[in-house]
Amino acid sequence: MVGHPFDAAVALQPLRDGVWQGQTHPAYAGMVGPFGGITAAQALQAVMLHPQRQGEPVALTVNFCAAVADGSFEVHARAARTNRSTQHWLIEVQQQGQVVMTGTAVTALRRETWSVDEEPMPSCPGPHECAAPSVLPPLPFTRAYAFRPIQGHWPEVWDGSGETSLTQTWVRDQPPRPWDFASLACVADVFFPRLFIRRATYVPVGTVSMTVYFHAGSPQLERTGDAFLLGQARAQAFRNGFFDQTSQLWSDQGVLLVTTHQIVYYKQ
Amino acid sequence: MVGHPFDAAVALQPLRDGVWQGQTHPAYAGMVGPFGGITAAQALQAVMLHPQRQGEPVALTVNFCAAVADGSFEVHARAARTNRSTQHWLIEVQQQGQVVMTGTAVTALRRETWSVDEEPMPSCPGPHECAAPSVLPPLPFTRAYAFRPIQGHWPEVWDGSGETSLTQTWVRDQPPRPWDFASLACVADVFFPRLFIRRATYVPVGTVSMTVYFHAGSPQLERTGDAFLLGQARAQAFRNGFFDQTSQLWSDQGVLLVTTHQIVYYKQ
């Protein structure tokens, strides 16, 4: 049996203390260079592999500094501070000695506490009641996911219309794969640029910075398995070359697993 | 005339290339050590002062690694990557050679483009129709702001009740001061821990990571002046020791200036 493309994509080879080598993977190619989500996952994976890591990811911020070229890259991960229950990481992804991504992560030992989801899963049909999309964008990585859109998928007509940037869609890895922290970091970036949804207009765009908060620990991820997640994304403001995106991912049982935010450059 | 306490608090003295020294300021003290917002502002200020800086802040992420002790600290800021219109910064705040905050920032040259606010300012009474709060929390930095709360201010009764973490409040510097990027980074952290609002229960809390997106450039800030901003904050999930907070700050003219997110440790 051949391994899952995601496992191949996040496979890192140790080079020296705190430095790993990875390779871009054609299954996660974007428009130009790799899909940003996979680079975020590779960055987080270096933390996951680090022998000094304590606990599980709680927060990840990645900054997309430059286009990643197809081929090999280095991930540098360093614990800047280790406390009793939290640990702070600095991450850099480099190609030819140039920084292409910077990042920070927080890992923590989590304990059971009083807990409540305040943002409820939107009421919507289940993943098996929703049809696969009739249009898939010309981006190879979108074939690495199964989408079951409810609203706000890739525009079918690019006519400049639109009143909202809201997307709601079920999504899972294709083929299915049990969710883990790296694949959650990847899927956090799966929502198409809000500007395309809001305006049905194509302009050059690129994510500049993305932050992912993990509300799920390993026991919750085990309960979630490889099921479809409900993803929701919308913009709050488009202003003078940058728009934001605020997103949530719930398990099919209605548990909020991830909240994530990004800011995206756009040209016009 | 004596300068504004905020200017004194973010004053940094150059030590060597990319390194500044600052001092904690009693006007911005929190429960233990300084208010997190002022440390974020001091971190951003090093970028603002850096001779290689291009453009204005678009994104800032700060990670609170350890309690900051009262006294002096060093801020280290370095441009990891400079592109034609964006620049990526790595920031560390240190005390006694130990990292107490890590951060990243993106600055950019902004151009006028198609723009729209998708998240409208909530309908609510104006700042001069709202009363000053009857209760102020026992945190010195709250005296550095004028609050005109609409809902979800510091609980008057700590009885374990509550159904929502939503806060809406007008807020400005006290005494008034024209808003700039550093003071926006500071006020982004002004909302009390969502857990206090949601549960009316006191438990130990501490922000772990905060991200600020600036949707306003200098011309917009000039139009905003020193007016009250409308702030809104709520949590999406409280789970096993960490909750998130998602917030917006609008000008009194209804322009969305800042969207910000944080993840906060809590004990029980």
Interface residues (C-beta under 8 A of the other chain):
Chain A: V58 A59 T61 N63 C65 A66 A80 R81 N83 T86 H88 L90 E92 Q98 V99 V100 T102 G103 T104 V106 A108 R110 R111 E112 T113 W114 S115 V116 D117 E118 E119 T164 S165 R198 R199 V208 S209 T211 Y213 H215 A216 G217 R234 A235 Q236 A237 F238 R239 N240 G241 F242 D244 T246 Q248 L256 T259 H261 I263 Y265 Y266 K267 Q268
Chain B: V58 A59 T61 N63 C65 A66 A80 R81 N83 T86 H88 L90 E92 Q98 V99 V100 T102 G103 T104 V106 A108 R110 R111 E112 T113 W114 S115 V116 D117 E118 E119 T164 S165 R198 R199 V208 S209 T211 Y213 H215 A216 G217 R234 A235 Q236 A237 F238 R239 N240 G241 F242 D244 T246 Q248 L256 T259 H261 I263 Y265 Y266 K267 Q268
